[in-house]
Amino acid sequence: QYRDTLQMKDAVVFLAVGGNDLPSQTLGNFQTDLTTAVNKIRVAGAAQIWVFTITPFLSYIANNAVRVQCNDHVKTRPDGITGVIDADALLGVGSALNVLYNNGDGDHWNDVGHGVVADDVYAQVGNPR
């Protein structure tokens, strides 16, 4: 479920989906939800929309195939998406988080992982301020 967006005139928006959102998803549902979210954000006036790929989630390993399909779709940069932050490529190793970036539960990034992703955001997007 997506809440209505606020006015975002000229904003740079980052859209991330968590692995815990996957159990109820199919690729078709994900594509529809992503399109809906991107359209609402665009209508609200965002200048740029960057979408994160979904990193592995040990708690939902059964949904790994859907996660990979969703990531493949995001990487095609469907209409309205400015760019992609490939968190999966940065932090994942196959169907698991790299142990260097895992906070220990197999699902969430640690501080080092967040730093790796932040560095990639700044490299690709710069400082939007």
Backbone as CSV, one residue per row, in Angstrom:
resi,resn,N_x,N_y,N_z,CA_x,CA_y,CA_z,C_x,C_y,C_z
1,GLN,0.844,-1.174,0.000,0.000,0.000,0.000,0.888,1.235,0.000
2,TYR,0.565,2.186,-0.853,1.316,3.429,-0.927,0.443,4.567,-0.450
3,ARG,0.992,5.367,0.424,0.274,6.560,0.872,0.358,7.606,-0.217
4,ASP,-0.623,8.490,-0.238,-0.548,9.589,-1.186,0.683,10.425,-0.874
5,THR,1.368,10.833,-1.913,2.577,11.626,-1.734,2.235,13.088,-1.496
6,LEU,3.125,13.771,-0.839,2.972,15.200,-0.614,3.536,15.941,-1.811
7,GLN,3.436,17.247,-1.774,4.069,18.033,-2.830,5.570,17.822,-2.778
8,MET,6.166,17.523,-3.901,7.596,17.234,-3.967,8.260,18.052,-5.058
9,LYS,7.855,19.280,-5.205,8.377,20.104,-6.292,9.905,20.070,-6.317
10,ASP,10.429,19.599,-7.418,11.868,19.537,-7.686,12.648,18.626,-6.745
11,ALA,11.987,17.750,-6.007,12.662,16.857,-5.059,13.376,15.718,-5.788
12,VAL,14.425,15.222,-5.141,15.077,13.984,-5.553,14.557,12.922,-4.601
13,VAL,13.860,11.919,-5.145,13.194,10.903,-4.330,13.891,9.557,-4.532
14,PHE,14.070,8.853,-3.406,14.637,7.512,-3.437,13.561,6.539,-2.986
15,LEU,13.323,5.524,-3.796,12.264,4.555,-3.524,12.908,3.190,-3.267
16,ALA,12.655,2.645,-2.081,13.219,1.351,-1.710,12.103,0.414,-1.271
17,VAL,12.211,-0.827,-1.694,11.276,-1.877,-1.294,12.076,-2.874,-0.477
18,GLY,11.547,-3.284,0.662,12.243,-4.247,1.507,11.907,-5.677,1.145
19,GLY,12.797,-6.576,1.477,12.560,-7.987,1.240,11.324,-8.497,1.951
20,ASN,10.963,-7.853,3.061,9.767,-8.262,3.795,8.487,-7.908,3.045
21,ASP,8.597,-7.104,1.991,7.431,-6.770,1.166,7.180,-7.819,0.083
22,LEU,8.095,-8.760,-0.084,8.007,-9.713,-1.195,7.034,-10.873,-1.022
23,PRO,6.763,-11.362,0.189,5.913,-12.556,0.269,4.574,-12.435,-0.440
24,SER,4.021,-11.257,-0.509,2.724,-11.095,-1.167,2.855,-10.633,-2.613
25,GLN,4.068,-10.619,-3.138,4.289,-10.064,-4.473,4.492,-11.136,-5.531
26,THR,4.042,-10.802,-6.724,4.460,-11.484,-7.944,5.144,-10.400,-8.769
27,LEU,5.831,-10.778,-9.809,6.467,-9.766,-10.650,5.421,-8.801,-11.199
28,GLY,4.288,-9.323,-11.643,3.239,-8.458,-12.194,2.716,-7.460,-11.177
29,ASN,2.495,-7.916,-9.942,2.039,-6.999,-8.889,3.095,-5.943,-8.593
30,PHE,4.355,-6.372,-8.546,5.444,-5.440,-8.276,5.508,-4.369,-9.362
31,GLN,5.412,-4.783,-10.614,5.464,-3.823,-11.721,4.327,-2.809,-11.617
32,THR,3.134,-3.290,-11.317,1.981,-2.396,-11.166,2.177,-1.438,-10.006
33,ASP,2.616,-1.968,-8.853,2.830,-1.120,-7.673,3.924,-0.091,-7.918
34,LEU,5.001,-0.495,-8.581,6.095,0.429,-8.869,5.619,1.541,-9.798
35,THR,4.896,1.181,-10.838,4.367,2.175,-11.773,3.448,3.154,-11.057
36,THR,2.574,2.639,-10.183,1.665,3.500,-9.423,2.444,4.467,-8.550
37,ALA,3.424,3.955,-7.829,4.219,4.814,-6.940,4.976,5.874,-7.726
38,VAL,5.632,5.467,-8.806,6.411,6.412,-9.621,5.494,7.482,-10.207
39,ASN,4.330,7.097,-10.707,3.400,8.074,-11.272,2.943,9.080,-10.222
40,LYS,2.625,8.611,-9.008,2.200,9.527,-7.941,3.319,10.488,-7.558
41,ILE,4.535,9.973,-7.497,5.682,10.818,-7.147,5.931,11.845,-8.240
42,ARG,5.819,11.436,-9.489,5.996,12.383,-10.614,4.923,13.476,-10.583
43,VAL,3.671,13.068,-10.384,2.567,14.039,-10.334,2.789,15.044,-9.206
44,ALA,3.396,14.574,-8.109,3.665,15.459,-6.973,4.802,16.437,-7.264
45,GLY,5.498,16.253,-8.391,6.487,17.238,-8.810,7.937,16.867,-8.624
46,ALA,8.222,15.612,-8.298,9.615,15.211,-8.105,10.418,15.403,-9.382
47,ALA,11.634,15.902,-9.233,12.514,16.099,-10.382,13.204,14.803,-10.785
48,GLN,13.528,13.987,-9.791,14.216,12.727,-10.044,13.646,11.644,-9.134
49,ILE,13.605,10.414,-9.669,13.204,9.254,-8.871,14.248,8.166,-9.080
50,TRP,14.901,7.806,-8.002,15.900,6.742,-8.002,15.315,5.558,-7.249
51,VAL,15.457,4.363,-7.805,14.901,3.159,-7.187,16.044,2.223,-6.803
52,PHE,15.966,1.697,-5.575,16.941,0.733,-5.085,16.530,-0.675,-5.504
53,THR,17.501,-1.505,-5.871,17.211,-2.922,-6.016,17.060,-3.509,-4.610
54,ILE,16.440,-4.673,-4.545,16.140,-5.321,-3.270,17.276,-6.285,-2.924
55,THR,17.824,-6.116,-1.734,18.900,-7.007,-1.299,18.314,-8.318,-0.766
56,PRO,19.143,-9.355,-0.703,18.669,-10.647,-0.177,18.136,-10.523,1.243
57,PHE,17.167,-11.353,1.540,16.490,-11.344,2.833,16.378,-12.777,3.293
58,LEU,17.227,-13.180,4.226,17.253,-14.562,4.697,15.891,-15.033,5.186
59,SER,15.145,-14.158,5.840,13.829,-14.532,6.365,12.844,-14.914,5.268
60,TYR,13.101,-14.445,4.052,12.188,-14.705,2.939,12.936,-15.333,1.769
61,ILE,13.850,-16.241,2.077,14.662,-16.875,1.043,13.802,-17.581,-0.003
62,ALA,12.621,-18.037,0.387,11.732,-18.705,-0.569,11.276,-17.750,-1.665
63,ASN,11.364,-16.452,-1.415,10.942,-15.456,-2.392,12.119,-14.901,-3.198
64,ASN,13.269,-15.581,-3.142,14.444,-15.059,-3.834,14.227,-14.925,-5.337
65,ALA,13.540,-15.869,-5.951,13.317,-15.796,-7.403,12.499,-14.557,-7.758
66,VAL,11.490,-14.235,-6.955,10.692,-13.025,-7.196,11.556,-11.785,-6.992
67,ARG,12.411,-11.801,-5.969,13.315,-10.674,-5.718,14.201,-10.420,-6.933
68,VAL,14.764,-11.473,-7.491,15.634,-11.339,-8.664,14.839,-10.800,-9.856
69,GLN,13.629,-11.295,-10.068,12.789,-10.798,-11.168,12.474,-9.309,-10.979
70,CYS,12.138,-8.932,-9.762,11.826,-7.527,-9.479,13.052,-6.648,-9.729
71,ASN,14.216,-7.114,-9.281,15.450,-6.356,-9.515,15.748,-6.228,-11.007
72,ASP,15.567,-7.314,-11.745,15.797,-7.258,-13.198,14.877,-6.221,-13.837
73,HIS,13.639,-6.165,-13.379,12.700,-5.174,-13.905,13.165,-3.756,-13.563
74,VAL,13.538,-3.514,-12.321,13.994,-2.176,-11.908,15.185,-1.733,-12.757
75,LYS,16.097,-2.656,-13.039,17.304,-2.316,-13.801,17.014,-1.921,-15.247
76,THR,15.804,-2.219,-15.742,15.431,-1.764,-17.085,15.049,-0.288,-17.083
77,ARG,14.975,0.312,-15.898,14.586,1.712,-15.713,13.273,2.009,-16.435
78,PRO,12.181,1.419,-15.933,10.881,1.694,-16.558,10.565,3.188,-16.542
79,ASP,9.627,3.580,-17.373,9.262,4.998,-17.525,9.135,5.704,-16.187
80,GLY,9.738,6.866,-16.115,9.617,7.704,-14.938,10.742,7.549,-13.945
81,ILE,11.541,6.505,-14.073,12.649,6.293,-13.146,13.906,6.943,-13.712
82,THR,14.522,7.783,-12.896,15.742,8.477,-13.304,16.927,7.531,-13.331
83,GLY,17.049,6.729,-12.282,18.191,5.831,-12.190,17.981,4.773,-11.135
84,VAL,18.968,3.878,-11.040,18.886,2.723,-10.146,20.104,2.706,-9.231
85,ILE,19.853,2.507,-7.941,20.908,2.236,-6.981,20.892,0.723,-6.786
86,ASP,21.889,0.036,-7.303,21.891,-1.421,-7.295,22.456,-1.950,-5.975
87,ALA,21.657,-1.807,-4.918,22.060,-2.260,-3.586,22.333,-3.756,-3.575
88,ASP,21.604,-4.512,-4.388,21.814,-5.952,-4.462,23.228,-6.258,-4.945
89,ALA,23.676,-5.591,-5.991,25.025,-5.818,-6.508,26.082,-5.345,-5.514
90,LEU,25.789,-4.293,-4.775,26.743,-3.752,-3.811,26.874,-4.616,-2.562
91,LEU,25.766,-5.165,-2.080,25.756,-5.826,-0.772,25.460,-7.317,-0.809
92,GLY,24.893,-7.794,-1.891,24.474,-9.190,-1.951,25.532,-10.109,-2.533
93,VAL,25.446,-11.355,-2.148,26.256,-12.431,-2.723,25.274,-13.560,-3.010
94,GLY,24.837,-13.644,-4.261,23.819,-14.638,-4.599,22.523,-14.347,-3.862
95,SER,22.072,-15.307,-3.066,20.799,-15.143,-2.362,21.006,-14.750,-0.894
96,ALA,22.173,-14.180,-0.581,22.453,-13.774,0.799,23.137,-12.413,0.822
97,LEU,23.042,-11.745,1.955,23.816,-10.527,2.160,25.269,-10.915,2.415
98,ASN,26.191,-10.147,1.875,27.599,-10.334,2.167,27.798,-10.191,3.676
99,VAL,28.549,-11.084,4.282,28.736,-11.041,5.739,29.375,-9.735,6.197
100,LEU,30.101,-9.064,5.323,30.715,-7.786,5.692,29.679,-6.680,5.881
101,TYR,28.498,-6.848,5.279,27.478,-5.795,5.286,26.209,-6.200,6.029
102,ASN,26.215,-7.355,6.655,25.049,-7.934,7.306,25.120,-7.616,8.799
103,ASN,24.008,-7.176,9.387,24.027,-6.858,10.816,23.948,-8.103,11.692
104,GLY,23.895,-9.274,11.071,23.890,-10.516,11.831,22.603,-11.306,11.722
105,ASP,21.542,-10.677,11.231,20.264,-11.400,11.136,19.991,-11.947,9.743
106,GLY,20.868,-11.651,8.787,20.679,-12.139,7.428,19.706,-11.318,6.606
107,ASP,19.147,-10.287,7.217,18.137,-9.471,6.540,18.550,-8.004,6.387
108,HIS,19.165,-7.463,7.394,19.374,-6.010,7.445,20.846,-5.642,7.296
109,TRP,21.067,-4.477,6.712,22.416,-3.965,6.502,22.981,-3.444,7.816
110,ASN,24.283,-3.586,7.976,24.952,-2.967,9.111,25.420,-1.564,8.698
111,ASP,26.120,-0.876,9.589,26.576,0.483,9.292,27.508,0.522,8.091
112,VAL,28.368,-0.487,7.960,29.282,-0.530,6.816,28.490,-0.674,5.515
113,GLY,27.477,-1.532,5.520,26.632,-1.697,4.337,25.915,-0.413,3.961
114,HIS,25.377,0.273,4.962,24.738,1.570,4.690,25.742,2.549,4.094
115,GLY,26.971,2.524,4.596,28.008,3.413,4.062,28.339,3.115,2.614
116,VAL,28.404,1.829,2.271,28.685,1.423,0.884,27.592,1.951,-0.044
117,VAL,26.343,1.794,0.372,25.226,2.265,-0.453,25.235,3.797,-0.524
118,ALA,25.487,4.453,0.588,25.533,5.926,0.592,26.621,6.434,-0.350
119,ASP,27.774,5.781,-0.335,28.857,6.182,-1.251,28.414,6.056,-2.704
120,ASP,27.670,4.997,-3.020,27.181,4.800,-4.386,26.141,5.879,-4.749
121,VAL,25.283,6.211,-3.799,24.303,7.278,-4.053,25.031,8.569,-4.386
122,TYR,26.001,8.949,-3.575,26.734,10.191,-3.847,27.507,10.133,-5.146
123,ALA,28.043,8.963,-5.489,28.775,8.823,-6.745,27.855,9.003,-7.947
124,GLN,26.631,8.462,-7.853,25.718,8.528,-8.990,24.897,9.819,-9.030
125,VAL,24.444,10.249,-7.873,23.502,11.350,-7.817,24.191,12.647,-7.443
126,GLY,25.246,12.557,-6.679,25.888,13.743,-6.134,25.119,14.222,-4.932
127,ASN,25.419,15.411,-4.508,24.701,16.011,-3.394,23.625,16.898,-3.985
128,PRO,22.346,16.473,-3.881,21.278,17.220,-4.566,20.964,18.580,-3.960
129,ARG,21.598,18.939,-2.877,21.306,20.240,-2.243,21.990,21.371,-2.951
